[in-house]
Amino acid sequence: MNEVSRSNVCHLIHILKRLEGEQDVNIRTVGGFQFEAEGRLARVEDCLALITGAEVDLPGDFEISLSNVTINLCAITSVGQGD
């Protein structure tokens, strides 16, 4: 498993803070989880991100929908925004 350096995580958190309030934000975490904010990235603070209307892709091709998800930002590996 590739480790994400501390400076890269800090950079990703900085990007997330700029995307706060935006829709279609994607966050990947350690373990292969992908969180897509169908709603919006509601808040980024205290090393946590809160997204609403989340589609969560789980390892093994499983997907679940949740109304709210809190993500530990120490575990993020990538951040993006869809169309």
Rosetta constraint file for C-alpha pairs under 8 A:
AtomPair CA 4 CA 8 HARMONIC 6.39 0.50
AtomPair CA 4 CA 9 HARMONIC 6.77 0.50
AtomPair CA 4 CA 77 HARMONIC 6.29 0.50
AtomPair CA 5 CA 9 HARMONIC 6.41 0.50
AtomPair CA 6 CA 10 HARMONIC 6.24 0.50
AtomPair CA 7 CA 11 HARMONIC 6.21 0.50
AtomPair CA 8 CA 12 HARMONIC 6.21 0.50
AtomPair CA 9 CA 13 HARMONIC 6.17 0.50
AtomPair CA 9 CA 73 HARMONIC 7.75 0.50
AtomPair CA 9 CA 74 HARMONIC 6.98 0.50
AtomPair CA 9 CA 76 HARMONIC 6.80 0.50
AtomPair CA 9 CA 77 HARMONIC 7.14 0.50
AtomPair CA 10 CA 14 HARMONIC 6.24 0.50
AtomPair CA 11 CA 15 HARMONIC 6.37 0.50
AtomPair CA 12 CA 16 HARMONIC 6.22 0.50
AtomPair CA 12 CA 76 HARMONIC 7.75 0.50
AtomPair CA 12 CA 77 HARMONIC 7.98 0.50
AtomPair CA 12 CA 78 HARMONIC 6.84 0.50
AtomPair CA 12 CA 79 HARMONIC 6.44 0.50
AtomPair CA 13 CA 17 HARMONIC 6.21 0.50
AtomPair CA 13 CA 73 HARMONIC 7.05 0.50
AtomPair CA 14 CA 18 HARMONIC 6.58 0.50
AtomPair CA 15 CA 19 HARMONIC 6.42 0.50
AtomPair CA 15 CA 79 HARMONIC 7.67 0.50
AtomPair CA 16 CA 20 HARMONIC 6.24 0.50
AtomPair CA 16 CA 44 HARMONIC 7.04 0.50
AtomPair CA 16 CA 79 HARMONIC 7.28 0.50
AtomPair CA 17 CA 44 HARMONIC 5.91 0.50
AtomPair CA 19 CA 25 HARMONIC 7.59 0.50
AtomPair CA 19 CA 41 HARMONIC 7.11 0.50
AtomPair CA 20 CA 40 HARMONIC 7.90 0.50
AtomPair CA 20 CA 41 HARMONIC 5.31 0.50
AtomPair CA 20 CA 42 HARMONIC 6.10 0.50
AtomPair CA 20 CA 43 HARMONIC 5.93 0.50
AtomPair CA 20 CA 44 HARMONIC 6.66 0.50
AtomPair CA 21 CA 40 HARMONIC 5.86 0.50
AtomPair CA 21 CA 41 HARMONIC 5.20 0.50
AtomPair CA 21 CA 42 HARMONIC 5.31 0.50
AtomPair CA 21 CA 43 HARMONIC 7.17 0.50
AtomPair CA 22 CA 40 HARMONIC 5.31 0.50
AtomPair CA 22 CA 41 HARMONIC 5.69 0.50
AtomPair CA 22 CA 42 HARMONIC 7.81 0.50
AtomPair CA 23 CA 37 HARMONIC 6.22 0.50
AtomPair CA 23 CA 38 HARMONIC 6.41 0.50
AtomPair CA 23 CA 39 HARMONIC 5.68 0.50
AtomPair CA 23 CA 40 HARMONIC 4.11 0.50
AtomPair CA 23 CA 41 HARMONIC 6.33 0.50
AtomPair CA 23 CA 81 HARMONIC 7.81 0.50
AtomPair CA 24 CA 36 HARMONIC 6.29 0.50
AtomPair CA 24 CA 37 HARMONIC 5.06 0.50
AtomPair CA 24 CA 38 HARMONIC 5.42 0.50
AtomPair CA 24 CA 39 HARMONIC 7.00 0.50
AtomPair CA 24 CA 40 HARMONIC 6.50 0.50
AtomPair CA 24 CA 81 HARMONIC 5.59 0.50
AtomPair CA 24 CA 82 HARMONIC 5.17 0.50
AtomPair CA 24 CA 83 HARMONIC 7.03 0.50
AtomPair CA 25 CA 36 HARMONIC 5.82 0.50
AtomPair CA 25 CA 37 HARMONIC 5.25 0.50
AtomPair CA 25 CA 38 HARMONIC 7.76 0.50
AtomPair CA 25 CA 40 HARMONIC 6.97 0.50
AtomPair CA 25 CA 41 HARMONIC 6.51 0.50
AtomPair CA 25 CA 79 HARMONIC 7.44 0.50
AtomPair CA 25 CA 80 HARMONIC 5.86 0.50
AtomPair CA 25 CA 81 HARMONIC 4.37 0.50
AtomPair CA 25 CA 82 HARMONIC 6.35 0.50
AtomPair CA 26 CA 34 HARMONIC 6.92 0.50
AtomPair CA 26 CA 35 HARMONIC 5.61 0.50
AtomPair CA 26 CA 36 HARMONIC 4.44 0.50
AtomPair CA 26 CA 37 HARMONIC 6.36 0.50
AtomPair CA 26 CA 79 HARMONIC 5.70 0.50
AtomPair CA 26 CA 80 HARMONIC 5.00 0.50
AtomPair CA 26 CA 81 HARMONIC 5.68 0.50
AtomPair CA 26 CA 82 HARMONIC 7.25 0.50
AtomPair CA 27 CA 34 HARMONIC 5.73 0.50
AtomPair CA 27 CA 35 HARMONIC 5.11 0.50
AtomPair CA 27 CA 36 HARMONIC 6.50 0.50
AtomPair CA 27 CA 76 HARMONIC 6.84 0.50
AtomPair CA 27 CA 77 HARMONIC 7.74 0.50
AtomPair CA 27 CA 78 HARMONIC 5.95 0.50
AtomPair CA 27 CA 79 HARMONIC 4.70 0.50
AtomPair CA 27 CA 80 HARMONIC 6.59 0.50
AtomPair CA 28 CA 32 HARMONIC 6.77 0.50
AtomPair CA 28 CA 33 HARMONIC 5.66 0.50
AtomPair CA 28 CA 34 HARMONIC 4.39 0.50
AtomPair CA 28 CA 35 HARMONIC 6.26 0.50
AtomPair CA 28 CA 76 HARMONIC 5.72 0.50
AtomPair CA 28 CA 77 HARMONIC 5.59 0.50
AtomPair CA 28 CA 78 HARMONIC 5.20 0.50
AtomPair CA 28 CA 79 HARMONIC 6.45 0.50
AtomPair CA 29 CA 33 HARMONIC 5.36 0.50
AtomPair CA 29 CA 34 HARMONIC 6.49 0.50
AtomPair CA 29 CA 75 HARMONIC 5.23 0.50
AtomPair CA 29 CA 76 HARMONIC 4.13 0.50
AtomPair CA 29 CA 77 HARMONIC 5.11 0.50
AtomPair CA 29 CA 78 HARMONIC 7.08 0.50
AtomPair CA 30 CA 75 HARMONIC 5.44 0.50
AtomPair CA 30 CA 76 HARMONIC 6.25 0.50
AtomPair CA 30 CA 77 HARMONIC 6.32 0.50
AtomPair CA 31 CA 59 HARMONIC 7.43 0.50
AtomPair CA 32 CA 58 HARMONIC 6.94 0.50
AtomPair CA 32 CA 59 HARMONIC 5.77 0.50
AtomPair CA 33 CA 56 HARMONIC 7.05 0.50
AtomPair CA 33 CA 57 HARMONIC 5.80 0.50
AtomPair CA 33 CA 58 HARMONIC 5.11 0.50
AtomPair CA 33 CA 59 HARMONIC 6.28 0.50
AtomPair CA 34 CA 56 HARMONIC 5.67 0.50
AtomPair CA 34 CA 57 HARMONIC 5.03 0.50
AtomPair CA 34 CA 58 HARMONIC 6.83 0.50
AtomPair CA 35 CA 54 HARMONIC 6.36 0.50
AtomPair CA 35 CA 55 HARMONIC 5.94 0.50
AtomPair CA 35 CA 56 HARMONIC 4.68 0.50
AtomPair CA 35 CA 57 HARMONIC 6.54 0.50
AtomPair CA 36 CA 54 HARMONIC 5.49 0.50
AtomPair CA 36 CA 55 HARMONIC 5.17 0.50
AtomPair CA 36 CA 56 HARMONIC 6.36 0.50
AtomPair CA 37 CA 41 HARMONIC 6.28 0.50
AtomPair CA 37 CA 51 HARMONIC 5.69 0.50
AtomPair CA 37 CA 52 HARMONIC 6.00 0.50
AtomPair CA 37 CA 53 HARMONIC 5.83 0.50
AtomPair CA 37 CA 54 HARMONIC 4.69 0.50
AtomPair CA 37 CA 55 HARMONIC 6.62 0.50
AtomPair CA 38 CA 52 HARMONIC 7.02 0.50
AtomPair CA 38 CA 53 HARMONIC 5.05 0.50
AtomPair CA 38 CA 54 HARMONIC 5.55 0.50
AtomPair CA 38 CA 55 HARMONIC 6.73 0.50
AtomPair CA 39 CA 51 HARMONIC 7.16 0.50
AtomPair CA 39 CA 52 HARMONIC 4.93 0.50
AtomPair CA 39 CA 53 HARMONIC 4.50 0.50
AtomPair CA 39 CA 54 HARMONIC 6.83 0.50
AtomPair CA 40 CA 51 HARMONIC 5.71 0.50
AtomPair CA 40 CA 52 HARMONIC 5.48 0.50
AtomPair CA 40 CA 53 HARMONIC 7.18 0.50
AtomPair CA 41 CA 49 HARMONIC 7.36 0.50
AtomPair CA 41 CA 50 HARMONIC 6.19 0.50
AtomPair CA 41 CA 51 HARMONIC 4.48 0.50
AtomPair CA 41 CA 52 HARMONIC 6.62 0.50
AtomPair CA 42 CA 49 HARMONIC 7.61 0.50
AtomPair CA 42 CA 50 HARMONIC 5.49 0.50
AtomPair CA 42 CA 51 HARMONIC 5.30 0.50
AtomPair CA 42 CA 52 HARMONIC 6.64 0.50
AtomPair CA 43 CA 49 HARMONIC 5.68 0.50
AtomPair CA 43 CA 50 HARMONIC 5.18 0.50
AtomPair CA 43 CA 51 HARMONIC 7.16 0.50
AtomPair CA 44 CA 48 HARMONIC 5.83 0.50
AtomPair CA 44 CA 49 HARMONIC 4.44 0.50
AtomPair CA 44 CA 50 HARMONIC 6.53 0.50
AtomPair CA 45 CA 49 HARMONIC 6.54 0.50
AtomPair CA 47 CA 72 HARMONIC 6.19 0.50
AtomPair CA 47 CA 73 HARMONIC 5.17 0.50
AtomPair CA 47 CA 74 HARMONIC 6.84 0.50
AtomPair CA 48 CA 70 HARMONIC 6.42 0.50
AtomPair CA 48 CA 71 HARMONIC 5.46 0.50
AtomPair CA 48 CA 72 HARMONIC 4.83 0.50
AtomPair CA 48 CA 73 HARMONIC 5.33 0.50
AtomPair CA 49 CA 70 HARMONIC 5.53 0.50
AtomPair CA 49 CA 71 HARMONIC 5.10 0.50
AtomPair CA 49 CA 72 HARMONIC 6.75 0.50
AtomPair CA 49 CA 73 HARMONIC 6.69 0.50
AtomPair CA 50 CA 68 HARMONIC 6.94 0.50
AtomPair CA 50 CA 69 HARMONIC 5.66 0.50
AtomPair CA 50 CA 70 HARMONIC 4.53 0.50
AtomPair CA 50 CA 71 HARMONIC 6.48 0.50
AtomPair CA 51 CA 68 HARMONIC 5.76 0.50
AtomPair CA 51 CA 69 HARMONIC 5.39 0.50
AtomPair CA 51 CA 70 HARMONIC 6.59 0.50
AtomPair CA 52 CA 66 HARMONIC 7.78 0.50
AtomPair CA 52 CA 67 HARMONIC 5.52 0.50
AtomPair CA 52 CA 68 HARMONIC 4.52 0.50
AtomPair CA 52 CA 69 HARMONIC 6.53 0.50
AtomPair CA 53 CA 65 HARMONIC 7.27 0.50
AtomPair CA 53 CA 66 HARMONIC 6.03 0.50
AtomPair CA 53 CA 67 HARMONIC 4.52 0.50
AtomPair CA 53 CA 68 HARMONIC 6.04 0.50
AtomPair CA 54 CA 65 HARMONIC 5.72 0.50
AtomPair CA 54 CA 66 HARMONIC 5.19 0.50
AtomPair CA 54 CA 67 HARMONIC 6.02 0.50
AtomPair CA 54 CA 68 HARMONIC 6.40 0.50
AtomPair CA 54 CA 69 HARMONIC 6.65 0.50
AtomPair CA 55 CA 63 HARMONIC 6.91 0.50
AtomPair CA 55 CA 64 HARMONIC 5.92 0.50
AtomPair CA 55 CA 65 HARMONIC 4.64 0.50
AtomPair CA 55 CA 66 HARMONIC 6.53 0.50
AtomPair CA 56 CA 63 HARMONIC 5.49 0.50
AtomPair CA 56 CA 64 HARMONIC 5.27 0.50
AtomPair CA 56 CA 65 HARMONIC 6.17 0.50
AtomPair CA 56 CA 66 HARMONIC 7.63 0.50
AtomPair CA 57 CA 61 HARMONIC 6.92 0.50
AtomPair CA 57 CA 62 HARMONIC 5.96 0.50
AtomPair CA 57 CA 63 HARMONIC 4.52 0.50
AtomPair CA 57 CA 64 HARMONIC 6.76 0.50
AtomPair CA 58 CA 62 HARMONIC 5.05 0.50
AtomPair CA 58 CA 63 HARMONIC 5.73 0.50
AtomPair CA 58 CA 64 HARMONIC 7.79 0.50
AtomPair CA 72 CA 76 HARMONIC 7.42 0.50
